[in-house]
Amino acid sequence: MEKSDLLEKFILSVFSSPSPPSKTIKRASSRSESSNLFGYLSLRYFFSPCSCGLASSAYRSARVLLHQGMDYLDTRRKRHFAGKIFTAAFLTVVCIFILKHSPGFSGTSVFSQHEQGVTHVLVTGGAGYIGSHASLRLLKDSYRVTIVDNLSRGNIGAIKILQELFPEPGRLQFIFADLGNAKVVDQIFAQNAFDAVMHFAAVAYVGESTLEPLRYYHNITANTLIILEAMAKHGVKTLIYSSTCATYGEPEKMPITEKTPQNPINPYGKAKKMAEDMILDFSKNADMAVMILRYFNVIGSDPEGRLGEAPRPELREHGRISGACFDAARGIISGLKVKGTDYQTHDGTCIRDYIDVTDLVDAHVKALDNAMPKNVGIYNVGTGKGRSVKEFVEACKKATGVDIKVDYLERRPGDYAEVYSDPSKIYQELNWTAKYTNLEESLKVAWKWQKSHRNGYGTSSAMSS
């Protein structure tokens, strides 16, 4: 049992009064639920001064639990109340003293200090699909990583895996917080010595954006403004921004270059373009090192099977085509629904550029390594080759070994016929090129993870907001 569990158990035991067995069982069950957080996060994360959002959330849960364990209306226990408070206060001081002198506790977090030779990267949305893979790569390359995520779409299971892979003090820190809260974001920046920001956090479904446009403008555009304000206030000068090919809309010419006009046709693309514009305007007078990566359709999983994509069940209908293919192959859904067969393409279905997530995070790391003060780099991240939806489905059938049933439906609002990249600029300037370009192989890797994680990470709802 971890020290945080012991401390919480001790405090609860001091305040809890004797009660019938049925009440004891109920209280134990409540305690187990409220302590879920303690089982995932090590003590140094809970007591870290920069984990204010996480600590206050856990404290609120504990506070409610303590109230449930007390009977204010029972006059027979009132005479013991003052003594319990005194005992709890005294022994809590003793516990804090012991914790402060334990090897795992430090009054000043290493995350709050700049260290020569160590680059501290804030990864927003690091519990999500792409953000978790990027965090894995950064940690593997000896970066210091702080992940901030509200887990509305991310997975605490991904954080747990990263912590297990990199348990050494000073390597990884997780902060449960919402980027829409400017005060909390400011406090996070104030209490951490960040050298760079990788900003992934965003809702990212084209179809959903047409149904809930304001949510997308709040989550993408407004939250990016909050990040920029915090960076400006606290002197963080390097930003790697996760953008999208959706900012281009439906260009007249293919392939898409970085000079292709941006005319987004859905709220997701529009919100991302607005965020890009803010970043570019801000960087002109702020001596910023900015890299904007506009990437295409992401597929795949960690080749070693440690991480994968695990969208929440209620979002699957808006998700990636690969997820729908896997759901059909596993029998979760009756078949695959292909929306649109009348596009002006060789087989009538949409054409997309599919980029493996491992290649994508490699591009982010190369962008970080090459970011220069007073310089803005904008790059397309794709393979340079378009594949139709029908071709994708056939590759998925081969990767899974399942003859997936396919239903062809009308177009989805906001979609466009053909999108694929010209990645020559990122190759020339950052020496990056996609390596995992075999569509079937990327799908096989992802399918292997999906088969062994039928319920995703299994703990994605533990701390959802």
N, C-alpha and C positions, 0 to 999 in steps of 0.2 A: 504493500500500500504506500502511495506517495505521501510526502510530507503535507501537501495541501489537503489530501483526504484526511490525514490524521488530525490536522488542525481544525478542519471543519467538523469532524466527528466529535472532537473534544468540546468545541463550543456548543454544538447541539446537545451533547450529553449534560452540560451544565445547566442549560435553560429548560430542558424537557422535564416535565413532571411525570410521576408515575401515572399510568393510565391502563385501562383494560387492554388485553391482548389485541383485540380488533383494531383499536386506535393505534397501537404500536406498529402493527403491520402496515397500516395506511401511511403512517408517518415515515416508516422506513422506505416504502415505495416512493413517496414524494421526494425523500432525500436522494434516492438513487437517481431519479430523473433530474433533479436540480444539480446533482454532482456529475452529470454526464461530461460536462466541460472539463472537470478535474482529471478524468480518466484519459483525456486526449492531450491536454496541454501540460507541459512540465511546469514545475513550481516557478522557475525563473520567468516564464512568460506571464503567469498570473500576477506576480509581485513586481514585474518590471514597471518602472514609472511610465513607460510609453504605452503600456497596455491598459490605458485608462478606460476605454470603452468596454473592453473585455472584463476588466475587474469590476467596474460598476454594474455591468449586466449580471455578473455572477453574484455580486453583493445583493442586488435587488432580489434575486431568486432566494438567496439565503435569508434575507430579511423577512420575506413573506413566509418562508418555512418556519422561522422562529416564532412568528406571530401565530401560526397554525398550531405550534407545539405548546402554546401558553393559554391558560384559561383565566382571563382577566376578571371574569365574573365569579370565580370560586373564592369566596372570602376565607375559606380554610387554608388557602395557600398564600395569602397576602403577607403573612408574617415572615415567610421565607424569602420573599422577593428581593429585599435589600441585600440579604446575605448572598443570594445567588449572583446579584450584580457585582458585589465586591469580589466574590470568588472568581467569577468569570474575568473581571478586569485584571486581577492579580495574575491569574494563570495565563491569560492572553499575553501579558507583558513578558512573562517567562518564556512562552512559546516564541514570541518575536525575537527575544534575545538569543534563543537557541538557533533559530533560523538564520539570523544575521551572522552567526559565527559558524555556520555550516559551510562546507566547501562549495555548495551549489548556489549560495546566495551572495550577491554583491550589492552594496548600497548604490553604486554607480554602474549602470549597465554599459557594457562594451558597445552597445548599439548607439549610445548617446555621444560617443567620442569618435572623432576621425582618427584613423590609424594608418600610418605610412605603409604603403604597399597593399592595402586592403581597400577595395571599392565596395561601398555599401549601396545597394540598389533597393529602392522601394518598388515592389511589384504590386500594382493595384489589380484586383481581380485574380490574384494568384491561386485561388482555390478552384478556378474554372478550368475548362478544357485546355485552352492554349496557355493561359497564365501558369498553370501548374507544370506544364511541360517546359516552359521557359524558366521557371524557378529551379526545376531539376537540373537543367543545363547550366544555369548560373552557379548553382551550388557545386556541381561537378567541376566547374572551372575555377573554384575557390573564391567566388564572390561572397560577400556577406549579404544576406537577403532578409528583408522585412516584407512580409505579405500582409496586405490590408484587403479584407473582403467582408461583406456583410452576409455572405452565404445564401443570398436570395436565389442564386443560381449556381453557385459553386458548391463544392463538396468538402466537408470536414475530413472525410476519408482520405482525400488527396493530401491534405495537410499532415495527417497522421503518418502517411507513408513517407513523406519528405522528412519528417522529424525522425522517423526510424532509420532512414538512410543516412541522415546527417545529424547525429545526436550531440556532437561536440558543442560545448558552450561558445557562443559568439558567432555561430554559423547561420542559424535560421530563427526568425522570430515571426509569430503570427499575431495580428491585431484584428479583433472582430470589431469592425466599425463601418459606418455608412458614409460614403464620400459626399453624400448630399448634405451632411451636417458640417457646415464650414467651421464651426468652433472646434469640433472634434478633430477635423483635418488639421487645423492650425496647431492644435495641441500635439498631435502626432509628429508634425514637422518640428515643433519646438523641442521635443524630447528625444529626437533622433538625429543623428548626424548623417544625413543622406548625401551621397555623391551624385546620384543619378536616379531618375524615375523611369520605369517602364510602365506605361499607362495602358492596361488591357481592359480594365473594368468597364463593362457596357452590356446592355441588352442588345441582342444581335440577331433578330429574326425578321427578315423582310416582310413576310406575311403578317406577323404580329404588329409590326410598325404601322401598317396600313389600318389596323383596327384600333391601335392605341398610340396615335402619333404624339400626344403630349407627354406620355410616359417616356418616349424615346428622346424628345428634346430635353426633358429634365435630366434623364439618366446619362445621356451622352454629352450634350452641349453644356448644360448648366454645371454638371459635375466636373467637366474639364476646366471650366472657368475657376471653380473652387481650387482645383489642383494648381492651376497657374498662379493664382493669388498667393497660395501658400509657398510655392517655389520662389516667387518674387520676394516675399517677406523674409524668408529664411535663407536666401542666397543659394538655392540649389539651381545649378546652371545647365544641367544636361537632361534632355527629355527624349525618350524613344517612344513615339506615339503609334499605337496600333490603329491603323485606319483600314480602308476597304476599297475594293474596286467598284463598290456600289456608288461611290462619289462620281464616277464617270457617266452613270446612267446607261444609255444605249447609244454608243458612238456609231457614227456612220462608217468608219473605217476600222479594220482590224489588221494587225494586232494593236492593242492599246499601249501607247507610250506615255511617259510622264507629261508630255506636252499635249496630250489629248484633252480637249475641253471637258470640264467637269459640269455635267448637267444631270444631277441625280433625279430619279423619277419616283422614289419612295421615301418616306420619312426617315428610315434608317440611313440611307445614303445622304439625305439632306442634313440630318443631325451631325453626321461625321464630317461633312464638308464645312459646316459652320464651326465645328471644333477645330478643324484644320486652319480655317481663316483666323480664328482667335489666336492660335499658336503662332502663326506667321506674323500677325500684327504685333503681338507681344514680343516676339524674338528680335524684332528690328532694333529696339532700343534697350535690350536687356542683356546683351553680350551672351546670348544663349547658344548652346550646342544642341541643335535640334535634328532629329531624324524622324521622318514620317514614312511609314511603311504601308503601302496600299496593297493588301494581299487578296488573293483570289479564294477559291473554294477549298477549305481545309479538310483533309481526311487523315486517316492513319492514327497510330498510337505509338507510344514508346516501344522501340524494338525489343527491349528486354522485358516487356510485359509488366512494368511497375505502375504505369499510369494509362488511363484511357479516357474516353468520352462517356459521361454518365448524365445525360440531361434528365431533368425531373419529368415524371410521367405526364404531367399536365401540359408540358411544353413539346412533347414529341411530335405533335401534328405540325408544329412550326419549324421543326428541326431540320438537320442536314439530311440529304438523300441517303447518305451512308447509314445513318441511324435507322431510317425507315426500312432500308433493305435488310439490315440485321434483325430488326423487329419481325419482319415478315419471315425471315429464315428461321427464327426461333419460335414462330407460331404465336407471338404476342399479338400480332395483327393478322388478319386473314390474307392480306396481300398488299402489294405495293401500289400506291396511287400515283400515277404520272400525270401531272397537270399541264396540259398543253401539247397537242400534236400537230398544230397547224402553223408553226413558226417557219419562217423562211430559212430553213436549214436543210441539209441533205437528207435527213430522215424525219423532219417535222418537229423534232423535240429540241429543247434548249441545249446550247453548247456552252460548256464551262471549262475553265482551267483549274484542274485539281492539284493542289499543292500539299505534300505530306507535312504533317505537323513538325516532324523532326527537322526537315529542311527549313521550315518557317522560323523555328526558334534559333536555328543557326544563323539565319539572316539578322535576327534581332541582336544576337551577340556580336556579330560582325559590325552592325551599325553602332553599337555601344563602343566597341573598340576603336572605331574610326570617327566618332563624333568630335568635332572641333569647335572651339569657341568662336562666336560671331559667324557661324556657318549653319546653313539649313540644307539638309539632304532629303530629297523626296524620291522614293523608289517603289517601283512595282515589284511584287514578290510572287512569282508564278513560274510555271514550267515553260511557258511559251507555246504550249500545245493545247488545243481545245478538244474536248470529248463530249459527245452528245449524251443525253440522259439514257437513251436506249443502249448506247455502248457501255455506259456506266453500269446499267442493270445487268447486262451480260457478264461483265467483269465480276460483279458481285455474286452472280450465280456460280461462277467458276470458283471464286474464293471461298464461298461457304459450302459448296457442294449441294446446294438446295435449289430445286427448280421453282423459283419464287413466282407466285401468281402476280400478274400485273394488270391493273385496271387503268384505262386511259380516260381522263376527265378533261373538263374545260380548263382554260388557262387560270393561273393564280394571279390576282391583282398585284401589280408592281413588278412583275418579272419581265425580263428582256430576252431577246432571242439568242444573242451570241456575245460572249465575252471571253477573251483570252489575252494574255499579256505579251508584251515584248520586254523580256528581262535583261536586255543587253546593257542598260545603264548600271544596274547593280552589279553585274559581272565586271564591267570595266572599272568601276570606282571602288567597289568593296571586295572584288575577287570572290563573289558569291555565285554559285550556280546550284540548281536543284540536282540532288543525287538520287533521291528516291522517286524515280519517275515511272516505274512500272506500276500502273494502276492496280492490277490484280494483286501484286505482292503487297502493296500498301493496305489493301482491303483484307488480305489474309492476316496480316499482323493485327489489324484492328479487330477482326473477327475472333481471333484467338483470345484476345482480352475480353471481348463481349461474352464468349462462351464460358469463361471462367469467372465472370462477374455478372451473373444473371440479374442481380439486384443492384448493379452499379457498385459503389464502394460500400454499400450496406449501411452507411451512417449519414447519408446526405441530409436527412431531416433533423439531425440531432440539435442543430443550432440555427435552423432556418429563420430568416427574419421576414 
